[in-house]
Amino acid sequence: MKQTTNDLMLKSMNAVHGGMLKVSGGRIWSTVSSLPVVELHTTGRTSGKPRKTILLSPLQEGGSYIIVASKNGDDRNPDWFVNLVANPEIKLVVDGEVLELVARVASAEEKAELWPRIVSAYKSYAGYQKKTDRDIPVVICEPRTGSIADGQRPADASSS
């Protein structure tokens, strides 16, 4: 697939941000606009290889982290989103702590409740939504209570 300028810009920003977090031991750029920066670890949906990306978490509640698949308002979902829908067992690194979580796409009702709070926390998300006809997914990353192998599957992300 041919990469767009937006894809290259996002990958470059991600690499620089991740590198700065690593070399500073998380002391530099661990927040953006007072929101925590999280390092999302997913498994590639076709390659099976580990993937990571740097994101903001506009909301955190009861051990859960909310992330937004905005891709700066691009008309396509970000690769990390498609990967976590295919393989919802993820890891988030927050302030150097590795959290094992299960990701699921917020239902329409959950998103309706969360979206105003998300935009209140980081106004750029409203602008990203205006740039695209795509309904920007909201992802809820919750603590693992069991493994998918144990038969405890998260809510079906394809229904949202």
mmCIF file of the C-alpha atoms, coordinates in Angstrom:
data_MODEL
# 
_entry.id   MODEL 
# 
loop_
_atom_site.group_PDB 
_atom_site.id 
_atom_site.type_symbol 
_atom_site.label_atom_id 
_atom_site.label_alt_id 
_atom_site.label_comp_id 
_atom_site.label_asym_id 
_atom_site.label_entity_id 
_atom_site.label_seq_id 
_atom_site.pdbx_PDB_ins_code 
_atom_site.Cartn_x 
_atom_site.Cartn_y 
_atom_site.Cartn_z 
_atom_site.occupancy 
_atom_site.B_iso_or_equiv 
_atom_site.pdbx_formal_charge 
_atom_site.auth_seq_id 
_atom_site.auth_comp_id 
_atom_site.auth_asym_id 
_atom_site.auth_atom_id 
_atom_site.pdbx_PDB_model_num 
ATOM 1   C CA . MET A 1 1   ? 0.000   0.000   0.000  1.00 0.00 ? 1   MET A CA 1 
ATOM 2   C CA . LYS A 1 2   ? 1.271   3.430   -0.942 1.00 0.00 ? 2   LYS A CA 1 
ATOM 3   C CA . GLN A 1 3   ? 1.944   5.647   2.048  1.00 0.00 ? 3   GLN A CA 1 
ATOM 4   C CA . THR A 1 4   ? 0.584   9.149   2.116  1.00 0.00 ? 4   THR A CA 1 
ATOM 5   C CA . THR A 1 5   ? 2.363   12.233  3.399  1.00 0.00 ? 5   THR A CA 1 
ATOM 6   C CA . ASN A 1 6   ? 0.118   12.078  6.494  1.00 0.00 ? 6   ASN A CA 1 
ATOM 7   C CA . ASP A 1 7   ? 1.214   8.469   7.154  1.00 0.00 ? 7   ASP A CA 1 
ATOM 8   C CA . LEU A 1 8   ? 4.888   9.394   6.901  1.00 0.00 ? 8   LEU A CA 1 
ATOM 9   C CA . MET A 1 9   ? 4.413   12.462  9.105  1.00 0.00 ? 9   MET A CA 1 
ATOM 10  C CA . LEU A 1 10  ? 2.600   10.424  11.780 1.00 0.00 ? 10  LEU A CA 1 
ATOM 11  C CA . LYS A 1 11  ? 5.224   7.661   11.720 1.00 0.00 ? 11  LYS A CA 1 
ATOM 12  C CA . SER A 1 12  ? 8.029   10.210  11.994 1.00 0.00 ? 12  SER A CA 1 
ATOM 13  C CA . MET A 1 13  ? 6.358   12.041  14.885 1.00 0.00 ? 13  MET A CA 1 
ATOM 14  C CA . ASN A 1 14  ? 5.726   8.714   16.589 1.00 0.00 ? 14  ASN A CA 1 
ATOM 15  C CA . ALA A 1 15  ? 9.373   7.655   16.258 1.00 0.00 ? 15  ALA A CA 1 
ATOM 16  C CA . VAL A 1 16  ? 10.669  10.986  17.583 1.00 0.00 ? 16  VAL A CA 1 
ATOM 17  C CA . HIS A 1 17  ? 8.208   11.018  20.483 1.00 0.00 ? 17  HIS A CA 1 
ATOM 18  C CA . GLY A 1 18  ? 8.935   7.395   21.397 1.00 0.00 ? 18  GLY A CA 1 
ATOM 19  C CA . GLY A 1 19  ? 12.674  8.013   21.200 1.00 0.00 ? 19  GLY A CA 1 
ATOM 20  C CA . MET A 1 20  ? 12.442  11.070  23.443 1.00 0.00 ? 20  MET A CA 1 
ATOM 21  C CA . LEU A 1 21  ? 10.420  9.117   26.014 1.00 0.00 ? 21  LEU A CA 1 
ATOM 22  C CA . LYS A 1 22  ? 12.985  6.321   25.954 1.00 0.00 ? 22  LYS A CA 1 
ATOM 23  C CA . VAL A 1 23  ? 16.142  8.418   26.257 1.00 0.00 ? 23  VAL A CA 1 
ATOM 24  C CA . SER A 1 24  ? 14.625  10.649  28.938 1.00 0.00 ? 24  SER A CA 1 
ATOM 25  C CA . GLY A 1 25  ? 13.331  7.734   30.989 1.00 0.00 ? 25  GLY A CA 1 
ATOM 26  C CA . GLY A 1 26  ? 9.813   9.101   30.511 1.00 0.00 ? 26  GLY A CA 1 
ATOM 27  C CA . ARG A 1 27  ? 10.655  12.525  31.960 1.00 0.00 ? 27  ARG A CA 1 
ATOM 28  C CA . ILE A 1 28  ? 10.207  14.414  28.676 1.00 0.00 ? 28  ILE A CA 1 
ATOM 29  C CA . TRP A 1 29  ? 6.966   14.367  26.649 1.00 0.00 ? 29  TRP A CA 1 
ATOM 30  C CA . SER A 1 30  ? 5.153   11.991  29.017 1.00 0.00 ? 30  SER A CA 1 
ATOM 31  C CA . THR A 1 31  ? 2.177   14.340  28.778 1.00 0.00 ? 31  THR A CA 1 
ATOM 32  C CA . VAL A 1 32  ? 0.727   16.467  25.994 1.00 0.00 ? 32  VAL A CA 1 
ATOM 33  C CA . SER A 1 33  ? -1.762  19.188  26.924 1.00 0.00 ? 33  SER A CA 1 
ATOM 34  C CA . SER A 1 34  ? -1.833  17.620  30.413 1.00 0.00 ? 34  SER A CA 1 
ATOM 35  C CA . LEU A 1 35  ? -2.954  14.259  28.971 1.00 0.00 ? 35  LEU A CA 1 
ATOM 36  C CA . PRO A 1 36  ? -0.879  11.154  29.636 1.00 0.00 ? 36  PRO A CA 1 
ATOM 37  C CA . VAL A 1 37  ? 1.090   9.748   26.735 1.00 0.00 ? 37  VAL A CA 1 
ATOM 38  C CA . VAL A 1 38  ? 0.768   5.977   26.435 1.00 0.00 ? 38  VAL A CA 1 
ATOM 39  C CA . GLU A 1 39  ? 2.822   3.526   24.433 1.00 0.00 ? 39  GLU A CA 1 
ATOM 40  C CA . LEU A 1 40  ? 0.433   1.032   22.838 1.00 0.00 ? 40  LEU A CA 1 
ATOM 41  C CA . HIS A 1 41  ? 1.748   -2.437  22.011 1.00 0.00 ? 41  HIS A CA 1 
ATOM 42  C CA . THR A 1 42  ? -0.332  -4.492  19.583 1.00 0.00 ? 42  THR A CA 1 
ATOM 43  C CA . THR A 1 43  ? 0.199   -7.582  17.466 1.00 0.00 ? 43  THR A CA 1 
ATOM 44  C CA . GLY A 1 44  ? 0.173   -7.128  13.693 1.00 0.00 ? 44  GLY A CA 1 
ATOM 45  C CA . ARG A 1 45  ? -3.016  -8.596  12.272 1.00 0.00 ? 45  ARG A CA 1 
ATOM 46  C CA . THR A 1 46  ? -1.300  -10.232 9.301  1.00 0.00 ? 46  THR A CA 1 
ATOM 47  C CA . SER A 1 47  ? 2.367   -10.368 10.305 1.00 0.00 ? 47  SER A CA 1 
ATOM 48  C CA . GLY A 1 48  ? 1.884   -11.449 13.921 1.00 0.00 ? 48  GLY A CA 1 
ATOM 49  C CA . LYS A 1 49  ? 4.801   -9.130  14.758 1.00 0.00 ? 49  LYS A CA 1 
ATOM 50  C CA . PRO A 1 50  ? 4.797   -6.790  17.749 1.00 0.00 ? 50  PRO A CA 1 
ATOM 51  C CA . ARG A 1 51  ? 3.910   -3.197  16.910 1.00 0.00 ? 51  ARG A CA 1 
ATOM 52  C CA . LYS A 1 52  ? 4.004   -0.063  19.040 1.00 0.00 ? 52  LYS A CA 1 
ATOM 53  C CA . THR A 1 53  ? 2.718   3.443   18.747 1.00 0.00 ? 53  THR A CA 1 
ATOM 54  C CA . ILE A 1 54  ? 2.581   6.525   20.937 1.00 0.00 ? 54  ILE A CA 1 
ATOM 55  C CA . LEU A 1 55  ? -0.900  7.904   21.705 1.00 0.00 ? 55  LEU A CA 1 
ATOM 56  C CA . LEU A 1 56  ? -2.729  10.175  24.111 1.00 0.00 ? 56  LEU A CA 1 
ATOM 57  C CA . SER A 1 57  ? -5.260  8.893   26.600 1.00 0.00 ? 57  SER A CA 1 
ATOM 58  C CA . PRO A 1 58  ? -7.833  11.645  27.096 1.00 0.00 ? 58  PRO A CA 1 
ATOM 59  C CA . LEU A 1 59  ? -9.677  9.731   29.826 1.00 0.00 ? 59  LEU A CA 1 
ATOM 60  C CA . GLN A 1 60  ? -8.671  7.183   32.455 1.00 0.00 ? 60  GLN A CA 1 
ATOM 61  C CA . GLU A 1 61  ? -11.183 5.553   34.767 1.00 0.00 ? 61  GLU A CA 1 
ATOM 62  C CA . GLY A 1 62  ? -10.911 2.699   37.245 1.00 0.00 ? 62  GLY A CA 1 
ATOM 63  C CA . GLY A 1 63  ? -7.816  1.160   35.674 1.00 0.00 ? 63  GLY A CA 1 
ATOM 64  C CA . SER A 1 64  ? -9.161  1.602   32.139 1.00 0.00 ? 64  SER A CA 1 
ATOM 65  C CA . TYR A 1 65  ? -7.634  3.887   29.510 1.00 0.00 ? 65  TYR A CA 1 
ATOM 66  C CA . ILE A 1 66  ? -9.562  5.522   26.686 1.00 0.00 ? 66  ILE A CA 1 
ATOM 67  C CA . ILE A 1 67  ? -7.764  6.063   23.368 1.00 0.00 ? 67  ILE A CA 1 
ATOM 68  C CA . VAL A 1 68  ? -9.066  7.579   20.146 1.00 0.00 ? 68  VAL A CA 1 
ATOM 69  C CA . ALA A 1 69  ? -8.426  6.232   16.634 1.00 0.00 ? 69  ALA A CA 1 
ATOM 70  C CA . SER A 1 70  ? -8.387  9.698   15.052 1.00 0.00 ? 70  SER A CA 1 
ATOM 71  C CA . LYS A 1 71  ? -5.350  9.483   12.759 1.00 0.00 ? 71  LYS A CA 1 
ATOM 72  C CA . ASN A 1 72  ? -5.509  13.300  12.680 1.00 0.00 ? 72  ASN A CA 1 
ATOM 73  C CA . GLY A 1 73  ? -8.845  13.156  10.837 1.00 0.00 ? 73  GLY A CA 1 
ATOM 74  C CA . ASP A 1 74  ? -7.637  10.893  8.022  1.00 0.00 ? 74  ASP A CA 1 
ATOM 75  C CA . ASP A 1 75  ? -10.351 8.998   6.130  1.00 0.00 ? 75  ASP A CA 1 
ATOM 76  C CA . ARG A 1 76  ? -8.755  5.674   7.137  1.00 0.00 ? 76  ARG A CA 1 
ATOM 77  C CA . ASN A 1 77  ? -8.509  4.035   10.522 1.00 0.00 ? 77  ASN A CA 1 
ATOM 78  C CA . PRO A 1 78  ? -4.976  3.867   11.908 1.00 0.00 ? 78  PRO A CA 1 
ATOM 79  C CA . ASP A 1 79  ? -3.120  0.561   11.523 1.00 0.00 ? 79  ASP A CA 1 
ATOM 80  C CA . TRP A 1 80  ? -2.863  0.191   15.301 1.00 0.00 ? 80  TRP A CA 1 
ATOM 81  C CA . PHE A 1 81  ? -6.662  0.251   15.520 1.00 0.00 ? 81  PHE A CA 1 
ATOM 82  C CA . VAL A 1 82  ? -7.136  -2.483  12.919 1.00 0.00 ? 82  VAL A CA 1 
ATOM 83  C CA . ASN A 1 83  ? -4.466  -4.535  14.714 1.00 0.00 ? 83  ASN A CA 1 
ATOM 84  C CA . LEU A 1 84  ? -6.129  -4.282  18.123 1.00 0.00 ? 84  LEU A CA 1 
ATOM 85  C CA . VAL A 1 85  ? -9.556  -5.136  16.696 1.00 0.00 ? 85  VAL A CA 1 
ATOM 86  C CA . ALA A 1 86  ? -7.991  -8.321  15.276 1.00 0.00 ? 86  ALA A CA 1 
ATOM 87  C CA . ASN A 1 87  ? -5.920  -8.998  18.430 1.00 0.00 ? 87  ASN A CA 1 
ATOM 88  C CA . PRO A 1 88  ? -7.492  -7.196  21.400 1.00 0.00 ? 88  PRO A CA 1 
ATOM 89  C CA . GLU A 1 89  ? -4.995  -8.347  24.045 1.00 0.00 ? 89  GLU A CA 1 
ATOM 90  C CA . ILE A 1 90  ? -2.681  -5.351  24.252 1.00 0.00 ? 90  ILE A CA 1 
ATOM 91  C CA . LYS A 1 91  ? -0.110  -3.737  26.485 1.00 0.00 ? 91  LYS A CA 1 
ATOM 92  C CA . LEU A 1 92  ? 0.057   -0.084  27.423 1.00 0.00 ? 92  LEU A CA 1 
ATOM 93  C CA . VAL A 1 93  ? 3.143   1.474   28.925 1.00 0.00 ? 93  VAL A CA 1 
ATOM 94  C CA . VAL A 1 94  ? 2.135   4.370   31.155 1.00 0.00 ? 94  VAL A CA 1 
ATOM 95  C CA . ASP A 1 95  ? 4.802   6.225   33.151 1.00 0.00 ? 95  ASP A CA 1 
ATOM 96  C CA . GLY A 1 96  ? 7.116   3.239   32.670 1.00 0.00 ? 96  GLY A CA 1 
ATOM 97  C CA . GLU A 1 97  ? 4.568   0.739   34.005 1.00 0.00 ? 97  GLU A CA 1 
ATOM 98  C CA . VAL A 1 98  ? 3.514   -2.076  31.653 1.00 0.00 ? 98  VAL A CA 1 
ATOM 99  C CA . LEU A 1 99  ? -0.225  -2.776  31.820 1.00 0.00 ? 99  LEU A CA 1 
ATOM 100 C CA . GLU A 1 100 ? -1.782  -5.868  30.249 1.00 0.00 ? 100 GLU A CA 1 
ATOM 101 C CA . LEU A 1 101 ? -5.185  -4.859  28.952 1.00 0.00 ? 101 LEU A CA 1 
ATOM 102 C CA . VAL A 1 102 ? -7.972  -5.927  26.625 1.00 0.00 ? 102 VAL A CA 1 
ATOM 103 C CA . ALA A 1 103 ? -9.141  -3.383  24.075 1.00 0.00 ? 103 ALA A CA 1 
ATOM 104 C CA . ARG A 1 104 ? -12.645 -3.014  22.722 1.00 0.00 ? 104 ARG A CA 1 
ATOM 105 C CA . VAL A 1 105 ? -14.402 -0.454  20.592 1.00 0.00 ? 105 VAL A CA 1 
ATOM 106 C CA . ALA A 1 106 ? -16.856 1.636   22.568 1.00 0.00 ? 106 ALA A CA 1 
ATOM 107 C CA . SER A 1 107 ? -20.488 0.986   21.688 1.00 0.00 ? 107 SER A CA 1 
ATOM 108 C CA . ALA A 1 108 ? -22.469 3.836   20.139 1.00 0.00 ? 108 ALA A CA 1 
ATOM 109 C CA . GLU A 1 109 ? -24.014 4.533   23.552 1.00 0.00 ? 109 GLU A CA 1 
ATOM 110 C CA . GLU A 1 110 ? -20.647 4.518   25.307 1.00 0.00 ? 110 GLU A CA 1 
ATOM 111 C CA . LYS A 1 111 ? -19.133 6.796   22.667 1.00 0.00 ? 111 LYS A CA 1 
ATOM 112 C CA . ALA A 1 112 ? -22.068 9.218   22.966 1.00 0.00 ? 112 ALA A CA 1 
ATOM 113 C CA . GLU A 1 113 ? -21.331 9.493   26.689 1.00 0.00 ? 113 GLU A CA 1 
ATOM 114 C CA . LEU A 1 114 ? -17.525 9.618   26.325 1.00 0.00 ? 114 LEU A CA 1 
ATOM 115 C CA . TRP A 1 115 ? -17.097 11.869  23.266 1.00 0.00 ? 115 TRP A CA 1 
ATOM 116 C CA . PRO A 1 116 ? -18.009 15.221  24.912 1.00 0.00 ? 116 PRO A CA 1 
ATOM 117 C CA . ARG A 1 117 ? -15.602 14.433  27.752 1.00 0.00 ? 117 ARG A CA 1 
ATOM 118 C CA . ILE A 1 118 ? -12.881 13.402  25.288 1.00 0.00 ? 118 ILE A CA 1 
ATOM 119 C CA . VAL A 1 119 ? -13.270 16.648  23.317 1.00 0.00 ? 119 VAL A CA 1 
ATOM 120 C CA . SER A 1 120 ? -13.300 18.624  26.549 1.00 0.00 ? 120 SER A CA 1 
ATOM 121 C CA . ALA A 1 121 ? -9.978  17.028  27.486 1.00 0.00 ? 121 ALA A CA 1 
ATOM 122 C CA . TYR A 1 122 ? -8.401  17.530  24.046 1.00 0.00 ? 122 TYR A CA 1 
ATOM 123 C CA . LYS A 1 123 ? -10.203 19.886  21.664 1.00 0.00 ? 123 LYS A CA 1 
ATOM 124 C CA . SER A 1 124 ? -8.298  18.711  18.565 1.00 0.00 ? 124 SER A CA 1 
ATOM 125 C CA . TYR A 1 125 ? -10.429 15.551  18.438 1.00 0.00 ? 125 TYR A CA 1 
ATOM 126 C CA . ALA A 1 126 ? -13.473 17.651  17.444 1.00 0.00 ? 126 ALA A CA 1 
ATOM 127 C CA . GLY A 1 127 ? -11.473 19.098  14.549 1.00 0.00 ? 127 GLY A CA 1 
ATOM 128 C CA . TYR A 1 128 ? -10.305 15.663  13.467 1.00 0.00 ? 128 TYR A CA 1 
ATOM 129 C CA . GLN A 1 129 ? -13.919 14.448  13.346 1.00 0.00 ? 129 GLN A CA 1 
ATOM 130 C CA . LYS A 1 130 ? -14.905 17.443  11.208 1.00 0.00 ? 130 LYS A CA 1 
ATOM 131 C CA . LYS A 1 131 ? -12.135 16.612  8.699  1.00 0.00 ? 131 LYS A CA 1 
ATOM 132 C CA . THR A 1 132 ? -13.505 13.136  7.924  1.00 0.00 ? 132 THR A CA 1 
ATOM 133 C CA . ASP A 1 133 ? -16.760 11.352  7.149  1.00 0.00 ? 133 ASP A CA 1 
ATOM 134 C CA . ARG A 1 134 ? -15.391 8.357   9.071  1.00 0.00 ? 134 ARG A CA 1 
ATOM 135 C CA . ASP A 1 135 ? -16.879 7.866   12.518 1.00 0.00 ? 135 ASP A CA 1 
ATOM 136 C CA . ILE A 1 136 ? -13.731 8.080   14.627 1.00 0.00 ? 136 ILE A CA 1 
ATOM 137 C CA . PRO A 1 137 ? -13.633 5.056   16.930 1.00 0.00 ? 137 PRO A CA 1 
ATOM 138 C CA . VAL A 1 138 ? -13.169 5.352   20.665 1.00 0.00 ? 138 VAL A CA 1 
ATOM 139 C CA . VAL A 1 139 ? -11.326 2.431   22.235 1.00 0.00 ? 139 VAL A CA 1 
ATOM 140 C CA . ILE A 1 140 ? -11.685 1.308   25.836 1.00 0.00 ? 140 ILE A CA 1 
ATOM 141 C CA . CYS A 1 141 ? -8.642  -0.531  27.181 1.00 0.00 ? 141 CYS A CA 1 
ATOM 142 C CA . GLU A 1 142 ? -9.614  -2.489  30.284 1.00 0.00 ? 142 GLU A CA 1 
ATOM 143 C CA . PRO A 1 143 ? -7.655  -4.635  32.727 1.00 0.00 ? 143 PRO A CA 1 
ATOM 144 C CA . ARG A 1 144 ? -7.526  -8.288  31.739 1.00 0.00 ? 144 ARG A CA 1 
ATOM 145 C CA . THR A 1 145 ? -9.728  -10.468 33.920 1.00 0.00 ? 145 THR A CA 1 
ATOM 146 C CA . GLY A 1 146 ? -8.779  -13.632 32.069 1.00 0.00 ? 146 GLY A CA 1 
ATOM 147 C CA . SER A 1 147 ? -7.313  -14.428 28.725 1.00 0.00 ? 147 SER A CA 1 
ATOM 148 C CA . ILE A 1 148 ? -9.048  -14.833 25.419 1.00 0.00 ? 148 ILE A CA 1 
ATOM 149 C CA . ALA A 1 149 ? -7.740  -18.392 25.441 1.00 0.00 ? 149 ALA A CA 1 
ATOM 150 C CA . ASP A 1 150 ? -9.806  -18.905 28.617 1.00 0.00 ? 150 ASP A CA 1 
ATOM 151 C CA . GLY A 1 151 ? -12.905 -17.988 26.647 1.00 0.00 ? 151 GLY A CA 1 
ATOM 152 C CA . GLN A 1 152 ? -13.335 -14.478 28.040 1.00 0.00 ? 152 GLN A CA 1 
ATOM 153 C CA . ARG A 1 153 ? -13.596 -12.430 24.873 1.00 0.00 ? 153 ARG A CA 1 
ATOM 154 C CA . PRO A 1 154 ? -14.081 -8.679  24.902 1.00 0.00 ? 154 PRO A CA 1 
ATOM 155 C CA . ALA A 1 155 ? -17.191 -7.221  23.300 1.00 0.00 ? 155 ALA A CA 1 
ATOM 156 C CA . ASP A 1 156 ? -17.187 -7.767  19.544 1.00 0.00 ? 156 ASP A CA 1 
ATOM 157 C CA . ALA A 1 157 ? -15.440 -4.712  18.138 1.00 0.00 ? 157 ALA A CA 1 
ATOM 158 C CA . SER A 1 158 ? -16.878 -5.261  14.665 1.00 0.00 ? 158 SER A CA 1 
ATOM 159 C CA . SER A 1 159 ? -20.395 -4.450  15.863 1.00 0.00 ? 159 SER A CA 1 
ATOM 160 C CA . SER A 1 160 ? -19.559 -0.776  16.432 1.00 0.00 ? 160 SER A CA 1 
# 
